[in-house]
Amino acid sequence: MRFGLTYHHQLPRPWAEDSEERLFQEALAQIELADRLGFDYAWGTEHHFFEEYSHSSAPEVFLAAAAARTKNIRLAHGIIHMPPAVNHPVRIAERLAMLDLISGGRVDFGSGQGSSQLEVGAFGIELADKQEQWHEALEVVIRMMTETPFTGHKGKWVDVPVRNVIPKPKQKPHPPLWRACTRRESIQEAAREGMGALAFSFVNPEEAEEWVEAYYRTLESDDCVPIGQAVNANVAMVLPFMCHEDEEVALDRGLEGAYFFSYALMHYYITGQHQPGVTDIWQSFQDARESMGFTRDAIVPDEKDLQSAESQAMMDQVGQLRRGIGTPAQIADIIRRYEAVGVDQIIFSVQIGKNKHEHIMESLELFAREVMPEFVDRREAREAAKRDRLDVAVKAALGRVKRRARDVSDFVIAPEMSLYGDPDDDD
């Protein structure tokens, strides 16, 4: 079991002049502490225009700052938006390689499509096209990191001529690949292409077991044809987080942040009517939280109400938001349950809602002292057993990879003009 922290950089209203600056500086301090404590991953997400929910529009800058302040923790994109209008493949490949080099080979590359129309629509992207754009761009970025020179691509969404994309990453053949997953189907799709699965849905261990089994069953089958030149066989699950010796204190400190995370997510993807620069999601959350069950002591509907699938789903979600918030013993117990079903990494959402920086720092220290050692002690043996189990399947999968490079040995770029203009112009 590995442990990570993920950052959406949530910033509920009201805002002060220095709110965003303080938010980023506190997150960097948390990652610096996590590095010293032995956490394995720091994940930076990418979102655009998601006021309050995510002020994380340039994770490559944030992760570079984290690289300068840490030594061991892996710096992971979770995720980069791949449609070329948002991030051109050349720029993605260049930034990944640069970060990998300055961090000493600590980068993981999680990718995704972008999300709501609020985001992708601002870049002129239709929701119906974003998956196709993601996949084509991902193939091209991988080739740019591994081909010398990149032999060019002319496709539906990406058109790049022969160039040597520099620098190249430190990790060979390329940083580990991950895919954002919110459904069992996307978990299997990640396995089919040899990528790690970033399960961003809050699911209980029993449901996680189904996802993990489906992932590894697909990974070990003939259906697995890696999109890259290496297989990253891992499933990561996300949980809200707050740890304290007293359960009541942990809930008081962390539960509201978890509830706001869920509410803001629903606002942007399901329920909200958003007026840019005006809508106050935090106030809306305060007004609606009781009716939605987002209370310190959630009221469970009576039996007849629970017959409604919608009511049951809502209560299940509210209950799942409490996992990862509690005493060291309670958190250790839930992690053992995820470990038992084969989850490879738990990623904690810490800087959510109005969670206080000092409480997050205390929680990280307590977790590292009281919970982490148990899982670290048996990590090496578990990971070695997994490698042995997958060795034949991974080699077979890599044997099914088709190289897309072509012969460009006769390709030459001639200068069109001298540095100072047309050499035939006497003026």
C-alpha positions as CSV (number, residue, x, y, z in Angstrom):
1,M,0.0,0.0,0.0
2,R,1.3,3.4,-1.0
3,F,0.0,6.7,0.3
4,G,-0.6,10.0,-1.5
5,L,-2.1,13.5,-1.1
6,T,-4.2,15.1,-3.8
7,Y,-4.7,18.8,-4.3
8,H,-7.7,20.5,-6.0
9,H,-6.8,23.7,-4.2
10,Q,-10.3,24.3,-2.9
11,L,-11.1,27.8,-1.8
12,P,-14.6,28.5,-0.6
13,R,-15.9,32.0,-0.4
14,P,-15.5,34.7,1.0
15,W,-12.1,35.5,-0.3
16,A,-9.4,37.9,0.9
17,E,-6.8,39.5,-1.3
18,D,-4.2,36.9,-0.2
19,S,-6.4,33.9,-0.1
20,E,-5.0,32.1,-3.2
21,E,-1.4,32.9,-2.3
22,R,-1.9,31.5,1.2
23,L,-3.7,28.4,-0.2
24,F,-0.8,27.5,-2.5
25,Q,1.9,28.2,0.2
26,E,0.1,26.0,2.7
27,A,-0.2,23.2,0.2
28,L,3.5,23.3,-0.5
29,A,4.3,23.2,3.2
30,Q,2.0,20.2,3.6
31,I,3.8,18.4,0.8
32,E,7.2,19.3,2.2
33,L,6.1,17.7,5.5
34,A,4.6,14.7,3.8
35,D,7.9,14.1,2.0
36,R,9.8,14.1,5.4
37,L,7.2,11.8,6.9
38,G,7.5,9.2,4.1
39,F,4.3,9.7,2.0
40,D,4.8,8.4,-1.5
41,Y,2.8,10.7,-3.8
42,A,1.7,14.3,-4.2
43,W,-1.0,14.6,-6.8
44,G,-1.9,17.9,-8.5
45,T,-5.2,18.0,-10.5
46,E,-6.0,20.4,-13.3
47,H,-9.3,22.4,-13.6
48,H,-10.3,25.6,-15.2
49,F,-12.9,28.1,-14.1
50,F,-14.2,25.9,-11.2
51,E,-14.4,28.7,-8.6
52,E,-14.2,27.5,-5.0
53,Y,-14.1,23.8,-6.1
54,S,-10.6,23.9,-7.7
55,H,-8.2,26.8,-8.1
56,S,-5.7,24.4,-9.7
57,S,-5.3,25.7,-13.3
58,A,-1.5,25.2,-13.6
59,P,-0.4,22.1,-11.7
60,E,2.8,21.9,-13.7
61,V,3.9,25.1,-11.9
62,F,2.7,23.9,-8.5
63,L,4.5,20.5,-8.9
64,A,7.7,22.2,-10.0
65,A,7.6,24.3,-6.8
66,A,7.0,21.1,-4.8
67,A,10.0,19.4,-6.5
68,A,12.3,22.2,-5.3
69,R,11.1,21.6,-1.7
70,T,11.2,17.8,-1.6
71,K,13.5,14.9,-2.1
72,N,11.6,11.6,-2.3
73,I,7.9,12.1,-2.8
74,R,6.6,11.4,-6.3
75,L,5.1,14.4,-8.1
76,A,2.0,13.2,-10.0
77,H,-0.3,14.9,-12.5
78,G,-3.8,13.7,-11.6
79,I,-4.7,14.7,-14.2
80,I,-3.5,16.8,-17.2
81,H,-6.3,17.8,-19.6
82,M,-5.3,16.4,-22.9
83,P,-7.5,18.0,-25.6
84,P,-5.0,20.0,-27.7
85,A,-6.9,23.3,-27.4
86,V,-6.2,23.1,-23.6
87,N,-2.7,21.7,-23.6
88,H,-0.9,21.1,-26.9
89,P,0.9,17.7,-26.9
90,V,4.3,19.3,-27.6
91,R,3.9,21.5,-24.5
92,I,2.8,18.5,-22.4
93,A,5.8,16.4,-23.4
94,E,8.2,19.3,-22.8
95,R,6.8,20.1,-19.4
96,L,6.7,16.5,-18.2
97,A,10.3,15.9,-19.3
98,M,11.5,19.1,-17.7
99,L,9.8,18.3,-14.4
100,D,11.1,14.8,-14.5
101,L,14.6,16.0,-14.9
102,I,14.6,18.7,-12.2
103,S,12.9,16.3,-9.7
104,G,15.3,13.5,-10.3
105,G,12.8,11.2,-12.0
106,R,9.9,11.5,-9.7
107,V,7.0,12.3,-12.1
108,D,3.9,10.3,-12.8
109,F,1.7,11.2,-15.8
110,G,-2.0,11.0,-15.2
111,S,-4.2,12.1,-18.1
112,G,-7.8,12.8,-18.8
113,Q,-10.4,14.4,-21.1
114,G,-11.4,17.5,-19.2
115,S,-14.8,17.4,-17.6
116,S,-17.8,19.7,-17.9
117,Q,-18.9,22.0,-20.6
118,L,-18.0,24.9,-18.3
119,E,-14.4,23.9,-18.7
120,V,-13.9,22.5,-22.2
121,G,-16.4,24.8,-23.8
122,A,-14.3,27.8,-23.1
123,F,-11.6,26.2,-25.2
124,G,-13.9,25.5,-28.1
125,I,-14.2,21.8,-27.4
126,E,-17.5,19.8,-27.7
127,L,-18.2,17.3,-24.9
128,A,-18.8,14.6,-27.6
129,D,-15.2,15.0,-28.9
130,K,-13.2,15.2,-25.8
131,Q,-12.5,11.5,-25.3
132,E,-11.3,11.1,-28.8
133,Q,-9.1,14.1,-28.5
134,W,-7.7,12.8,-25.2
135,H,-6.7,9.5,-26.7
136,E,-5.1,10.8,-29.8
137,A,-3.1,13.4,-27.9
138,L,-2.0,10.9,-25.3
139,E,-0.6,8.6,-28.0
140,V,1.3,11.5,-29.5
141,V,2.7,12.7,-26.2
142,I,4.1,9.2,-25.4
143,R,5.8,9.1,-28.8
144,M,7.3,12.6,-28.3
145,M,8.9,11.4,-25.0
146,T,10.3,8.2,-26.6
147,E,11.1,8.9,-30.2
148,T,14.4,10.6,-31.3
149,P,13.3,12.4,-33.4
150,F,9.5,12.3,-33.0
151,T,8.5,11.1,-36.5
152,G,5.4,13.3,-36.9
153,H,1.7,12.7,-36.7
154,K,-1.2,13.9,-38.8
155,G,-4.5,13.0,-37.3
156,K,-8.0,14.2,-36.7
157,W,-7.1,16.5,-33.8
158,V,-3.4,16.7,-33.7
159,D,-1.0,17.6,-36.6
160,V,2.7,17.9,-35.7
161,P,5.6,17.6,-38.2
162,V,8.9,15.8,-37.6
163,R,10.7,17.4,-34.7
164,N,13.0,16.2,-31.9
165,V,11.0,17.1,-28.8
166,I,13.4,18.1,-26.1
167,P,14.3,17.5,-23.3
168,K,13.5,13.8,-22.8
169,P,12.4,12.6,-19.4
170,K,14.8,11.0,-17.0
171,Q,12.6,7.9,-16.5
172,K,12.8,5.4,-19.3
173,P,10.9,4.7,-21.4
174,H,8.6,7.4,-19.9
175,P,7.0,8.4,-16.6
176,P,4.3,6.0,-15.3
177,L,1.0,6.4,-17.0
178,W,-2.3,6.8,-15.2
179,R,-5.9,7.4,-16.3
180,A,-8.7,9.1,-14.4
181,C,-11.5,6.7,-13.7
182,T,-15.0,7.3,-12.3
183,R,-16.7,4.0,-13.3
184,R,-15.9,0.3,-13.4
185,E,-15.9,0.5,-17.2
186,S,-13.2,3.2,-17.3
187,I,-11.2,1.1,-14.8
188,Q,-11.2,-1.8,-17.3
189,E,-10.3,0.6,-20.1
190,A,-7.3,1.8,-18.2
191,A,-6.2,-1.9,-17.7
192,R,-6.7,-2.6,-21.5
193,E,-4.1,0.1,-22.2
194,G,-1.7,-0.8,-19.4
195,M,-2.3,2.4,-17.4
196,G,-2.7,2.8,-13.7
197,A,-6.3,3.5,-12.6
198,L,-7.0,6.7,-10.7
199,A,-10.4,6.0,-9.1
200,F,-11.7,9.4,-8.2
201,S,-15.1,8.2,-7.0
202,F,-15.5,7.6,-3.3
203,V,-16.3,3.9,-3.2
204,N,-16.4,1.5,-0.2
205,P,-14.0,-1.5,0.0
206,E,-16.6,-3.9,-1.2
207,E,-17.2,-2.0,-4.3
208,A,-13.5,-1.4,-4.7
209,E,-13.0,-5.1,-4.7
210,E,-15.1,-5.4,-7.8
211,W,-13.2,-2.6,-9.5
212,V,-9.8,-4.1,-8.6
213,E,-10.7,-7.6,-9.8
214,A,-12.0,-6.2,-13.1
215,Y,-8.8,-4.2,-13.5
216,Y,-6.4,-7.0,-12.9
217,R,-8.4,-9.6,-14.8
218,T,-8.3,-7.3,-17.9
219,L,-4.7,-6.5,-17.4
220,E,-3.7,-10.2,-17.4
221,S,-5.9,-10.9,-20.5
222,D,-5.1,-10.8,-24.2
223,D,-7.2,-7.6,-24.3
224,C,-4.3,-5.6,-22.7
225,V,-2.4,-3.7,-25.4
226,P,-0.5,-0.9,-23.7
227,I,-0.7,2.6,-25.1
228,G,2.8,3.3,-23.8
229,Q,6.0,1.3,-23.7
230,A,5.6,0.2,-20.1
231,V,2.8,-1.1,-18.0
232,N,1.8,0.7,-14.8
233,A,-0.2,-1.9,-12.9
234,N,-1.8,0.0,-10.1
235,V,-5.2,1.0,-8.7
236,A,-5.5,4.1,-6.5
237,M,-8.5,5.1,-4.5
238,V,-9.3,8.6,-3.1
239,L,-10.6,9.3,0.4
240,P,-11.3,12.5,2.4
241,F,-8.9,12.8,5.3
242,M,-8.6,14.1,8.9
243,C,-6.9,12.2,11.7
244,H,-7.1,12.8,15.5
245,E,-6.9,10.7,18.6
246,D,-10.5,11.7,19.4
247,E,-13.0,10.7,16.8
248,E,-15.3,13.6,17.6
249,V,-12.5,16.1,17.0
250,A,-11.6,14.4,13.7
251,L,-15.2,14.7,12.6
252,D,-15.5,18.3,13.7
253,R,-12.3,19.2,11.9
254,G,-12.8,17.2,8.7
255,L,-16.4,16.3,7.9
256,E,-17.6,19.7,6.7
257,G,-14.7,19.8,4.2
258,A,-15.6,16.4,2.8
259,Y,-19.3,17.4,2.6
260,F,-18.4,20.7,0.8
261,F,-16.2,18.7,-1.7
262,S,-19.1,16.5,-2.6
263,Y,-21.5,19.5,-2.8
264,A,-19.3,21.6,-5.0
265,L,-18.6,18.6,-7.3
266,M,-22.4,18.1,-7.7
267,H,-22.8,21.9,-8.3
268,Y,-20.5,21.8,-11.3
269,Y,-21.5,18.5,-12.8
270,I,-25.1,17.8,-11.9
271,T,-27.2,20.4,-10.0
272,G,-25.7,23.9,-10.1
273,Q,-26.7,27.0,-12.1
274,H,-23.4,28.9,-12.2
275,Q,-22.9,32.6,-12.8
276,P,-19.1,33.2,-13.2
277,G,-17.6,35.5,-10.6
278,V,-20.9,35.8,-8.8
279,T,-22.3,32.4,-7.6
280,D,-21.4,31.7,-3.9
281,I,-21.1,27.9,-3.6
282,W,-20.2,28.0,0.0
283,Q,-23.3,29.9,1.0
284,S,-25.4,27.7,-1.2
285,F,-23.9,24.7,0.6
286,Q,-24.7,26.2,4.0
287,D,-28.3,26.8,2.9
288,A,-28.8,23.2,1.5
289,R,-26.7,21.0,3.6
290,E,-29.3,19.9,6.1
291,S,-31.8,18.9,3.4
292,M,-29.1,16.9,1.7
293,G,-27.9,15.1,4.8
294,F,-24.6,17.0,4.9
295,T,-24.8,17.5,8.7
296,R,-22.5,16.6,11.6
297,D,-25.0,13.9,12.6
298,A,-26.6,12.9,9.3
299,I,-30.3,12.0,9.6
300,V,-31.0,8.6,8.1
301,P,-34.3,8.6,6.2
302,D,-37.0,6.2,7.5
303,E,-37.4,2.8,5.8
304,K,-40.0,3.9,3.2
305,D,-37.8,6.8,2.1
306,L,-34.9,4.4,1.6
307,Q,-36.9,2.5,-0.9
308,S,-36.1,5.4,-3.2
309,A,-32.9,4.6,-5.2
310,E,-32.0,8.3,-5.2
311,S,-32.4,8.6,-1.4
312,Q,-30.3,5.4,-0.9
313,A,-27.6,6.6,-3.2
314,M,-27.4,10.0,-1.4
315,M,-27.1,8.3,2.0
316,D,-24.5,5.9,0.7
317,Q,-22.5,8.9,-0.6
318,V,-22.8,10.8,2.7
319,G,-21.6,7.7,4.6
320,Q,-18.6,7.2,2.3
321,L,-17.5,10.7,2.9
322,R,-16.7,9.8,6.5
323,R,-14.2,7.2,5.6
324,G,-10.7,8.5,6.1
325,I,-11.9,10.8,8.9
326,G,-11.4,9.5,12.4
327,T,-8.9,8.1,14.8
328,P,-5.7,6.3,13.8
329,A,-7.2,3.0,14.7
330,Q,-10.3,3.7,12.6
331,I,-8.3,4.9,9.6
332,A,-6.0,1.9,9.8
333,D,-9.0,-0.4,9.8
334,I,-10.5,1.1,6.7
335,I,-7.1,1.0,4.9
336,R,-6.7,-2.7,5.8
337,R,-10.0,-3.4,4.1
338,Y,-8.8,-1.6,0.9
339,E,-5.5,-3.4,1.1
340,A,-7.2,-6.8,1.5
341,V,-9.1,-6.3,-1.8
342,G,-6.0,-5.3,-3.7
343,V,-6.0,-1.5,-3.8
344,D,-2.4,-0.3,-4.4
345,Q,-2.6,3.3,-3.2
346,I,-4.8,5.4,-1.0
347,I,-4.8,9.1,-2.0
348,F,-6.1,11.5,0.7
349,S,-7.9,14.7,-0.2
350,V,-6.7,17.0,2.6
351,Q,-7.1,20.6,1.5
352,I,-10.8,20.6,1.0
353,G,-13.6,22.9,2.1
354,K,-12.3,25.1,4.9
355,N,-10.1,22.5,6.5
356,K,-7.5,24.3,8.5
357,H,-3.8,24.1,7.6
358,E,-2.7,23.4,11.2
359,H,-5.2,20.6,11.5
360,I,-3.9,19.0,8.2
361,M,-0.3,19.2,9.4
362,E,-1.2,17.6,12.7
363,S,-3.2,14.8,10.9
364,L,-0.3,14.0,8.6
365,E,2.1,13.7,11.5
366,L,-0.3,11.5,13.5
367,F,-1.1,9.3,10.5
368,A,2.6,8.8,9.7
369,R,3.4,8.0,13.3
370,E,0.5,5.7,14.2
371,V,-0.8,4.2,11.0
372,M,1.7,4.2,8.2
373,P,4.4,1.9,9.7
374,E,2.1,-1.2,9.6
375,F,1.6,-0.9,5.9
376,V,5.2,0.0,5.1
377,D,6.4,-3.1,6.9
378,R,4.6,-5.4,4.6
379,R,4.8,-3.3,1.4
380,E,8.0,-4.8,-0.1
381,A,6.8,-8.4,0.1
382,R,3.3,-7.5,-1.3
383,E,4.7,-5.6,-4.2
384,A,7.3,-8.3,-5.0
385,A,4.5,-10.9,-5.0
386,K,2.5,-8.7,-7.4
387,R,5.4,-8.3,-9.8
388,D,6.0,-12.0,-9.8
389,R,2.3,-12.7,-10.5
390,L,2.1,-10.2,-13.4
391,D,5.5,-10.7,-14.9
392,V,4.4,-13.1,-17.7
393,A,1.2,-11.1,-18.5
394,V,3.1,-7.8,-18.6
395,K,5.7,-9.2,-21.0
396,A,3.0,-10.6,-23.2
397,A,1.1,-7.3,-23.2
398,L,4.2,-5.3,-24.2
399,G,4.8,-7.8,-27.0
400,R,1.4,-6.7,-28.5
401,V,2.4,-3.0,-28.6
402,K,2.7,-1.7,-32.2
403,R,5.3,0.9,-32.8
404,R,4.1,4.0,-34.7
405,A,7.4,5.5,-35.6
406,R,8.3,5.8,-39.3
407,D,11.6,6.2,-41.2
408,V,12.4,10.0,-41.4
409,S,16.1,9.7,-42.1
410,D,15.8,11.8,-45.2
411,F,13.9,14.6,-43.5
412,V,15.7,17.9,-43.5
413,I,14.6,21.4,-42.4
414,A,16.2,24.2,-44.4
415,P,16.3,27.7,-43.1
416,E,13.9,30.1,-44.9
417,M,15.6,33.3,-43.7
418,S,18.7,34.5,-42.0
419,L,18.6,35.8,-38.5
420,Y,18.6,39.4,-39.8
421,G,16.2,39.0,-42.6
422,D,16.4,38.1,-46.3
423,P,20.1,37.5,-47.2
424,D,19.4,38.7,-50.8
425,D,18.1,42.1,-49.5
426,D,20.9,44.6,-49.8
427,D,19.0,47.1,-47.6
